[in-house]
């Protein structure tokens, strides 16, 4: 099935989607999940860039109190969603090389 990679995604994300779609036999609904994975990855990267550009994990509010940077929540949420999308697509599973036999009771 032909899948059009969205142009708004970063070039490296587009390349990742292209590679993953070539290696897997996806159905049409899987491509939507793959697109969402790319969007989530880009959001994760933008949050990281925001943290780096603005001095790290915390900032001082108008009262001088140290607060967590709002991009931390975006970063955390993006990581969780990305991992779940990979699992949903079946991209996170690898067969163990030498599976252990079940434990005897």
N, CA, C and O atoms as a MOPAC input file, in Angstrom:
PM7 MOZYME 1SCF
protein

 N      0.84200 1    -1.18800 1     0.00000 1
 C      0.00000 1     0.00000 1     0.00000 1
 C      0.88000 1     1.24100 1     0.00000 1
 O      1.88500 1     1.30600 1     0.70800 1
 N      0.49800 1     2.20400 1    -0.78600 1
 C      1.24200 1     3.46000 1    -0.88800 1
 C      0.84700 1     4.38600 1     0.25400 1
 O     -0.33800 1     4.57500 1     0.52700 1
 N      1.82400 1     4.95100 1     0.90600 1
 C      1.61000 1     5.83700 1     2.04100 1
 C      2.35600 1     7.13700 1     1.77600 1
 O      3.54700 1     7.12200 1     1.46300 1
 N      1.66500 1     8.24800 1     1.90100 1
 C      2.28300 1     9.55700 1     1.68400 1
 C      2.73400 1    10.11000 1     3.02700 1
 O      1.92400 1    10.32300 1     3.92900 1
 N      4.02200 1    10.33800 1     3.14700 1
 C      4.59600 1    10.85000 1     4.38900 1
 C      4.33600 1    12.35000 1     4.46100 1
 O      4.62900 1    13.07900 1     3.51300 1
 N      3.78100 1    12.81700 1     5.59500 1
 C      3.48000 1    14.24000 1     5.72900 1
 C      4.72800 1    15.12400 1     5.60100 1
 O      5.78200 1    14.80500 1     6.15100 1
 N      4.59700 1    16.21400 1     4.88500 1
 C      5.71800 1    17.13600 1     4.65300 1
 C      6.07300 1    17.95100 1     5.89000 1
 O      7.19000 1    18.45800 1     5.99500 1
 N      5.13400 1    18.08400 1     6.83200 1
 C      5.39500 1    18.90400 1     8.00800 1
 C      6.32400 1    18.21500 1     9.02300 1
 O      6.79200 1    18.84600 1     9.97100 1
 N      6.58000 1    16.93100 1     8.81500 1
 C      7.50000 1    16.22900 1     9.71100 1
 C      8.94400 1    16.56900 1     9.35700 1
 O      9.25000 1    16.89600 1     8.21000 1
 N      9.80300 1    16.49300 1    10.32100 1
 C     11.22500 1    16.76800 1    10.10100 1
 C     11.80500 1    15.76100 1     9.11500 1
 O     11.34200 1    14.62200 1     9.05200 1
 N     12.80300 1    16.16200 1     8.35200 1
 C     13.38800 1    15.25100 1     7.36200 1
 C     13.86500 1    13.93000 1     7.95300 1
 O     13.66100 1    12.87600 1     7.34900 1
 N     14.50100 1    13.97100 1     9.13200 1
 C     14.97400 1    12.73100 1     9.74600 1
 C     13.80500 1    11.84000 1    10.19800 1
 O     13.91800 1    10.61400 1    10.19000 1
 N     12.69700 1    12.45400 1    10.58700 1
 C     11.50600 1    11.69600 1    10.96100 1
 C     10.87400 1    11.08000 1     9.72100 1
 O     10.41300 1     9.93900 1     9.75700 1
 N     10.85000 1    11.82300 1     8.64000 1
 C     10.33400 1    11.28800 1     7.38000 1
 C     11.16200 1    10.07800 1     6.93900 1
 O     10.61200 1     9.07800 1     6.47800 1
 N     12.47500 1    10.17500 1     7.08400 1
 C     13.35100 1     9.06700 1     6.70500 1
 C     13.08900 1     7.84800 1     7.58300 1
 O     13.08900 1     6.71900 1     7.09200 1
 N     12.86500 1     8.06700 1     8.88000 1
 C     12.56000 1     6.96400 1     9.79300 1
 C     11.24700 1     6.28500 1     9.39900 1
 O     11.16400 1     5.05700 1     9.37100 1
 N     10.23000 1     7.08200 1     9.09900 1
 C      8.93400 1     6.52700 1     8.69400 1
 C      9.08300 1     5.73000 1     7.39800 1
 O      8.51700 1     4.64500 1     7.26000 1
 N      9.83800 1     6.26600 1     6.46500 1
 C     10.06600 1     5.57600 1     5.19100 1
 C     10.73400 1     4.21600 1     5.44000 1
 O     10.33500 1     3.20500 1     4.86200 1
 N     11.74300 1     4.20500 1     6.29800 1
 C     12.47100 1     2.98100 1     6.60100 1
 C     11.57200 1     1.95700 1     7.30100 1
 O     11.56200 1     0.78400 1     6.92800 1
 N     10.82600 1     2.39300 1     8.30000 1
 C      9.95600 1     1.49100 1     9.05200 1
 C      8.85600 1     0.93700 1     8.15500 1
 O      8.51700 1    -0.24300 1     8.24800 1
 N      8.30100 1     1.76900 1     7.29500 1
 C      7.21500 1     1.30000 1     6.42900 1
 C      7.71300 1     0.30400 1     5.38300 1
 O      6.96100 1    -0.57600 1     4.96500 1
 N      8.97500 1     0.43400 1     4.95500 1
 C      9.54600 1    -0.53100 1     4.00500 1
 C      9.80000 1    -1.88000 1     4.65400 1
 O      9.64200 1    -2.92300 1     4.02000 1
 N     10.19600 1    -1.85500 1     5.92600 1
 C     10.57400 1    -3.08300 1     6.62900 1
 C      9.38300 1    -3.87800 1     7.16000 1
 O      9.53800 1    -5.04200 1     7.53200 1
 N      8.20500 1    -3.27100 1     7.20000 1
 C      7.05200 1    -3.91100 1     7.80900 1
 C      5.89600 1    -4.00200 1     6.82900 1
 O      5.77100 1    -3.18900 1     5.91300 1
 N      5.07300 1    -4.98400 1     7.03200 1
 C      3.89100 1    -5.18700 1     6.21000 1
 C      2.69200 1    -4.57100 1     6.94000 1
 O      1.96600 1    -5.26400 1     7.65300 1
 N      2.49800 1    -3.27500 1     6.75500 1
 C      1.45300 1    -2.55300 1     7.46700 1
 C      0.14100 1    -2.53900 1     6.70600 1
 O      0.11100 1    -2.58900 1     5.47700 1
 N     -0.93600 1    -2.47100 1     7.46100 1
 C     -2.27000 1    -2.25400 1     6.90600 1
 C     -2.51300 1    -0.74700 1     6.89000 1
 O     -1.71900 1     0.01800 1     7.43800 1
 N     -3.60900 1    -0.32200 1     6.26300 1
 C     -3.86300 1     1.11600 1     6.11300 1
 C     -3.96400 1     1.83500 1     7.45700 1
 O     -3.47100 1     2.95500 1     7.59000 1
 N     -4.59100 1     1.21700 1     8.45100 1
 C     -4.72500 1     1.88400 1     9.75000 1
 C     -3.37600 1     1.98600 1    10.46700 1
 O     -3.18400 1     2.88200 1    11.28900 1
 N     -2.45500 1     1.09300 1    10.17200 1
 C     -1.13200 1     1.17000 1    10.78600 1
 C     -0.36400 1     2.40600 1    10.33200 1
 O      0.44700 1     2.94800 1    11.08300 1
 N     -0.62000 1     2.84700 1     9.11200 1
 C      0.07400 1     4.03900 1     8.62400 1
 C     -0.33900 1     5.28100 1     9.40100 1
 O      0.46400 1     6.19700 1     9.57600 1
 N     -1.57400 1     5.32200 1     9.86600 1
 C     -2.01400 1     6.44600 1    10.70300 1
 C     -1.26300 1     6.43100 1    12.03300 1
 O     -0.85400 1     7.47600 1    12.53800 1
 N     -1.08500 1     5.23100 1    12.59500 1
 C     -0.32300 1     5.12000 1    13.83600 1
 C      1.13900 1     5.50000 1    13.61100 1
 O      1.76500 1     6.12500 1    14.46700 1
 N      1.67100 1     5.12000 1    12.46400 1
 C      3.04700 1     5.47300 1    12.13600 1
 C      3.19800 1     6.98700 1    11.97800 1
 O      4.18800 1     7.57100 1    12.41900 1
 N      2.21100 1     7.60700 1    11.34800 1
 C      2.22400 1     9.07200 1    11.21100 1
 C      2.15500 1     9.73700 1    12.58300 1
 O      2.87600 1    10.70100 1    12.84300 1
 N      1.29100 1     9.22600 1    13.46200 1
 C      1.20200 1     9.77900 1    14.81800 1
 C      2.50700 1     9.57700 1    15.57300 1
 O      2.90100 1    10.42800 1    16.37100 1
 N      3.18100 1     8.45500 1    15.32600 1
 C      4.48000 1     8.21400 1    15.96000 1
 C      5.48200 1     9.28000 1    15.53500 1
 O      6.23300 1     9.80300 1    16.35900 1
 N      5.48700 1     9.59400 1    14.25100 1
 C      6.38200 1    10.63200 1    13.75300 1
 C      6.07100 1    11.99400 1    14.34500 1
 O      6.98200 1    12.73300 1    14.71700 1
 N      4.80000 1    12.33100 1    14.43500 1
 C      4.40100 1    13.60200 1    15.03700 1
 C      4.83900 1    13.67000 1    16.49700 1
 O      5.33600 1    14.69300 1    16.96800 1
 N      4.64300 1    12.55700 1    17.20200 1
 C      5.00600 1    12.50700 1    18.61800 1
 C      6.51200 1    12.62300 1    18.79300 1
 O      6.98400 1    13.29900 1    19.70700 1
 N      7.26900 1    11.96600 1    17.91900 1
 C      8.73300 1    12.07700 1    17.97400 1
 C      9.16700 1    13.52100 1    17.76300 1
 O     10.02600 1    14.02400 1    18.48700 1
 N      8.57800 1    14.19000 1    16.77500 1
 C      8.94000 1    15.58200 1    16.51500 1
 C      8.58100 1    16.48000 1    17.70100 1
 O      9.33200 1    17.39500 1    18.03600 1
 N      7.45200 1    16.22300 1    18.32700 1
 C      7.05200 1    16.99800 1    19.51100 1
 C      8.05100 1    16.78500 1    20.63500 1
 O      8.41600 1    17.72900 1    21.33600 1
 N      8.49200 1    15.55200 1    20.80700 1
 C      9.49600 1    15.21300 1    21.81200 1
 C     10.77800 1    16.00000 1    21.54700 1
 O     11.35700 1    16.57800 1    22.46600 1
 N     11.21500 1    16.02100 1    20.30200 1
 C     12.44300 1    16.73900 1    19.94100 1
 C     12.29600 1    18.24700 1    20.16500 1
 O     13.22100 1    18.90200 1    20.64500 1
 N     11.13400 1    18.78900 1    19.81700 1
 C     10.89500 1    20.22700 1    20.03500 1
 C     10.93200 1    20.57200 1    21.51700 1
 O     11.47100 1    21.61000 1    21.90100 1
 N     10.36000 1    19.70700 1    22.35100 1
 C     10.38500 1    19.93800 1    23.79400 1
 C     11.82000 1    19.90900 1    24.31500 1
 O     12.19000 1    20.73300 1    25.15200 1
 N     12.62200 1    18.97700 1    23.83300 1
 C     14.03100 1    18.90900 1    24.23800 1
 C     14.77400 1    20.18400 1    23.83400 1
 O     15.55900 1    20.72900 1    24.61100 1
 N     14.51900 1    20.65100 1    22.61300 1
 C     15.16900 1    21.87200 1    22.13600 1
 C     14.74400 1    23.07400 1    22.97200 1
 O     15.55500 1    23.95300 1    23.26500 1
 N     13.47900 1    23.10800 1    23.35100 1
 C     12.97200 1    24.19700 1    24.19200 1
 C     13.67700 1    24.20700 1    25.54700 1
 O     14.06200 1    25.26400 1    26.04600 1
 N     13.84000 1    23.03700 1    26.13200 1
 C     14.53500 1    22.95600 1    27.42100 1
 C     15.99300 1    23.40600 1    27.29400 1
 O     16.49100 1    24.14700 1    28.14200 1
 N     16.66500 1    22.96400 1    26.24800 1
 C     18.06200 1    23.34500 1    26.04800 1
 C     18.20300 1    24.84400 1    25.78200 1
 O     19.14300 1    25.47400 1    26.26800 1
 N     17.28200 1    25.41000 1    25.02100 1
 C     17.36000 1    26.82700 1    24.65900 1
 C     17.06000 1    27.74400 1    25.84000 1
 O     17.53300 1    28.87900 1    25.88500 1
 N     16.28100 1    27.25600 1    26.78600 1
 C     15.85700 1    28.11900 1    27.88900 1
 C     16.46700 1    27.74800 1    29.23300 1
 O     15.89300 1    28.03600 1    30.28200 1
 N     17.60900 1    27.12300 1    29.19800 1
 C     18.36400 1    26.93900 1    30.42200 1
 C     18.08400 1    25.70900 1    31.24900 1
 O     18.55000 1    25.62900 1    32.38500 1
 N     17.36100 1    24.76800 1    30.74500 1
 C     17.24600 1    23.51700 1    31.48000 1
 C     15.86700 1    23.17500 1    31.98900 1
 O     14.85300 1    23.56400 1    31.41100 1
 N     15.85100 1    22.43800 1    33.08800 1
 C     14.63400 1    21.82600 1    33.58500 1
 C     13.75100 1    22.74000 1    34.41900 1
 O     12.55900 1    22.47800 1    34.58100 1
 N     14.33300 1    23.81700 1    34.95200 1
 C     13.56500 1    24.70100 1    35.82500 1
 C     13.69500 1    26.15900 1    35.39400 1
 O     14.54200 1    26.51900 1    34.57600 1
 N     12.82900 1    26.98200 1    35.97300 1
 C     12.90300 1    28.43100 1    35.78100 1
 C     12.38500 1    29.08500 1    37.05400 1
 O     11.74300 1    28.43500 1    37.87900 1
 N     12.66400 1    30.35800 1    37.20600 1
 C     12.14800 1    31.09500 1    38.35900 1
 C     10.90600 1    31.86100 1    37.93000 1
 O     10.90200 1    32.55900 1    36.91600 1
 N      9.85300 1    31.71300 1    38.72500 1
 C      8.62600 1    32.44500 1    38.41900 1
 C      8.74800 1    33.89200 1    38.88000 1
 O      9.81000 1    34.30700 1    39.34400 1
 N      7.68600 1    34.65100 1    38.75900 1
 C      7.76300 1    36.08900 1    39.07900 1
 C      8.00200 1    36.35700 1    40.55500 1
 O      8.35200 1    37.47300 1    40.93700 1
 N      7.81100 1    35.32300 1    41.40000 1
 C      8.06200 1    35.47700 1    42.82800 1
 C      9.43400 1    34.93300 1    43.22600 1
 O      9.78200 1    34.91500 1    44.40700 1
 N     10.20500 1    34.49300 1    42.24100 1
 C     11.53200 1    33.96500 1    42.50800 1
 C     11.54600 1    32.49900 1    42.90900 1
 O     12.58900 1    31.97300 1    43.29800 1
 N     10.40800 1    31.83900 1    42.82000 1
 C     10.32800 1    30.42600 1    43.17100 1
 C     10.76000 1    29.57100 1    41.97400 1
 O     10.43400 1    29.87700 1    40.82700 1
 N     11.48300 1    28.52200 1    42.25800 1
 C     11.92900 1    27.62400 1    41.19300 1
 C     10.77700 1    26.69600 1    40.82700 1
 O     10.18200 1    26.04800 1    41.68700 1
 N     10.47900 1    26.64800 1    39.54500 1
 C      9.37200 1    25.83200 1    39.01400 1
 C      9.89200 1    24.93200 1    37.89700 1
 O     10.86400 1    25.27300 1    37.22200 1
 N      9.24800 1    23.79000 1    37.70400 1
 C      9.62900 1    22.94900 1    36.55700 1
 C      9.21900 1    23.61600 1    35.25300 1
 O      8.17000 1    24.25500 1    35.17600 1
 N     10.03700 1    23.46700 1    34.25200 1
 C      9.74800 1    24.04800 1    32.94200 1
 C      8.52800 1    23.35700 1    32.34300 1
 O      8.42700 1    22.13300 1    32.42600 1
 N      7.59200 1    24.10500 1    31.73700 1
 C      6.40200 1    23.49000 1    31.14400 1
 C      6.71400 1    22.46200 1    30.05400 1
 O      5.91900 1    21.55000 1    29.82400 1
 N      7.84600 1    22.59500 1    29.39100 1
 C      8.20500 1    21.63900 1    28.33800 1
 C      8.49700 1    20.25200 1    28.91200 1
 O      8.48800 1    19.26900 1    28.17100 1
 N      8.75600 1    20.15600 1    30.21500 1
 C      8.98800 1    18.85000 1    30.82900 1
 C      7.76600 1    17.94600 1    30.69200 1
 O      7.89900 1    16.75300 1    30.42000 1
 N      6.58100 1    18.51300 1    30.88000 1
 C      5.35100 1    17.73800 1    30.73600 1
 C      5.15800 1    17.25800 1    29.31200 1
 O      4.74800 1    16.12100 1    29.08000 1
 N      5.45400 1    18.12700 1    28.36100 1
 C      5.34600 1    17.75800 1    26.94600 1
 C      6.34200 1    16.64600 1    26.62700 1
 O      6.01100 1    15.68600 1    25.93100 1
 N      7.55200 1    16.78300 1    27.13700 1
 C      8.59400 1    15.77000 1    26.92200 1
 C      8.16200 1    14.42000 1    27.48600 1
 O      8.25100 1    13.39800 1    26.80600 1
 N      7.69800 1    14.42400 1    28.72200 1
 C      7.25600 1    13.19100 1    29.38000 1
 C      6.09100 1    12.54400 1    28.62100 1
 O      6.11600 1    11.34700 1    28.33600 1
 N      5.08300 1    13.33900 1    28.30000 1
 C      3.91000 1    12.80800 1    27.60700 1
 C      4.26700 1    12.26200 1    26.23300 1
 O      3.74900 1    11.22500 1    25.81900 1
 N      5.14900 1    12.95500 1    25.52900 1
 C      5.55300 1    12.50900 1    24.19800 1
 C      6.28500 1    11.17700 1    24.26100 1
 O      6.07500 1    10.31000 1    23.41200 1
 N      7.14400 1    11.01000 1    25.26200 1
 C      7.86000 1     9.74000 1    25.42100 1
 C      6.88700 1     8.59600 1    25.65200 1
 O      7.01800 1     7.52900 1    25.05400 1
 N      5.91800 1     8.82000 1    26.51400 1
 C      4.94700 1     7.77600 1    26.83600 1
 C      4.12600 1     7.41300 1    25.60600 1
 O      3.95700 1     6.23400 1    25.29200 1
 N      3.61900 1     8.41900 1    24.91600 1
 C      2.78700 1     8.16900 1    23.73800 1
 C      3.60700 1     7.48500 1    22.64100 1
 O      3.12400 1     6.55300 1    21.99800 1
 N      4.83800 1     7.94000 1    22.42500 1
 C      5.67600 1     7.33000 1    21.39600 1
 C      5.90200 1     5.85100 1    21.69000 1
 O      5.77700 1     5.01200 1    20.79800 1
 N      6.23500 1     5.53100 1    22.94100 1
 C      6.46500 1     4.13300 1    23.31800 1
 C      5.20200 1     3.29800 1    23.11100 1
 O      5.28300 1     2.15800 1    22.65400 1
 N      4.06000 1     3.84600 1    23.43900 1
 C      2.80200 1     3.11100 1    23.26500 1
 C      2.46800 1     2.90200 1    21.79000 1
 O      1.96400 1     1.84700 1    21.40600 1
 N      2.74600 1     3.89700 1    20.97500 1
 C      2.49500 1     3.74900 1    19.53700 1
 C      3.41000 1     2.69600 1    18.93200 1
 O      2.97500 1     1.90500 1    18.09500 1
 N      4.67200 1     2.67700 1    19.34700 1
 C      5.58500 1     1.64100 1    18.86000 1
 C      5.09300 1     0.25700 1    19.25800 1
 O      5.13500 1    -0.68300 1    18.46400 1
 N      4.62900 1     0.14400 1    20.48900 1
 C      4.09400 1    -1.13900 1    20.95100 1
 C      2.85300 1    -1.52000 1    20.15100 1
 O      2.68400 1    -2.68100 1    19.78000 1
 N      1.99800 1    -0.56100 1    19.88800 1
 C      0.77600 1    -0.82000 1    19.11900 1
 C      1.09800 1    -1.28600 1    17.69800 1
 O      0.39500 1    -2.12200 1    17.13100 1
 N      2.16400 1    -0.73600 1    17.14000 1
 C      2.58900 1    -1.13400 1    15.79700 1
 C      3.38800 1    -2.44600 1    15.80300 1
 O      3.67500 1    -3.01300 1    14.74800 1
 N      3.73900 1    -2.91400 1    16.99100 1
 C      4.51200 1    -4.14200 1    17.09500 1
 C      5.98000 1    -3.94200 1    16.79200 1
 O      6.66000 1    -4.88100 1    16.37800 1
 N      6.48200 1    -2.73200 1    16.99000 1
 C      7.87700 1    -2.43300 1    16.66600 1
 C      8.81600 1    -2.58000 1    17.85400 1
 O     10.02900 1    -2.44100 1    17.69900 1
 N      8.28200 1    -2.85500 1    19.02800 1
 C      9.13200 1    -2.92200 1    20.20400 1
 C      9.44100 1    -4.34000 1    20.64900 1
 O     10.08900 1    -4.53600 1    21.67700 1
 N      8.99900 1    -5.31300 1    19.90800 1
 C      9.15400 1    -6.70200 1    20.34200 1
 C     10.29600 1    -7.37900 1    19.60300 1
 O     10.34500 1    -7.37800 1    18.37300 1
 N     11.20600 1    -7.95100 1    20.36300 1
 C     12.28400 1    -8.74800 1    19.78300 1
 C     12.28800 1   -10.09500 1    20.47400 1
 O     12.17600 1   -10.17600 1    21.69700 1
 N     12.41400 1   -11.12600 1    19.70800 1
 C     12.47400 1   -12.49400 1    20.22300 1
 C     13.79300 1   -12.66200 1    20.96800 1
 O     14.84000 1   -12.29500 1    20.43500 1
 N     13.77600 1   -13.21500 1    22.20100 1
 C     15.05000 1   -13.44900 1    22.89000 1
 C     15.90200 1   -14.44400 1    22.12200 1
 O     15.38800 1   -15.36200 1    21.48300 1
 N     17.21700 1   -14.24900 1    22.19300 1
 C     18.12700 1   -15.13400 1    21.45800 1
 C     18.08800 1   -16.55500 1    21.99900 1
 O     17.99700 1   -17.51300 1    21.23200 1
 N     18.15500 1   -16.68800 1    23.29800 1
 C     18.15500 1   -18.00800 1    23.91500 1
 C     17.12900 1   -18.00200 1    25.04500 1
 O     17.47500 1   -17.71900 1    26.19100 1
 N     15.86700 1   -18.31400 1    24.73200 1
 C     14.84400 1   -18.22700 1    25.77000 1
 C     15.08900 1   -19.22800 1    26.89500 1
 O     15.45700 1   -20.38000 1    26.66500 1
 N     14.87800 1   -18.76100 1    28.09000 1
 C     15.02600 1   -19.61700 1    29.26500 1
 C     13.84200 1   -20.55200 1    29.37500 1
 O     12.72100 1   -20.14400 1    29.07000 1
 N     14.04200 1   -21.78200 1    29.79600 1
 C     12.89800 1   -22.67300 1    29.99900 1
 C     12.08000 1   -22.17600 1    31.19900 1
 O     12.61300 1   -21.49000 1    32.07100 1
 N     10.79800 1   -22.51900 1    31.24300 1
 C      9.98500 1   -22.09100 1    32.37400 1
 C     10.50500 1   -22.65800 1    33.69200 1
 O     11.08900 1   -23.74100 1    33.73600 1
 N     10.28400 1   -21.91700 1    34.73800 1
 C     10.71400 1   -22.33600 1    36.05800 1
 C      9.87500 1   -23.51000 1    36.54400 1
 O      8.66100 1   -23.53100 1    36.34300 1
 N     10.50000 1   -24.46300 1    37.16800 1
 C      9.76800 1   -25.61000 1    37.70900 1
 C      9.26700 1   -25.28100 1    39.10300 1
 O      9.99400 1   -24.70900 1    39.91500 1
 N      8.04500 1   -25.63900 1    39.37200 1
 C      7.47300 1   -25.36100 1    40.69400 1
 C      7.46800 1   -26.59800 1    41.53500 1
 O      7.02300 1   -26.56200 1    42.68300 1

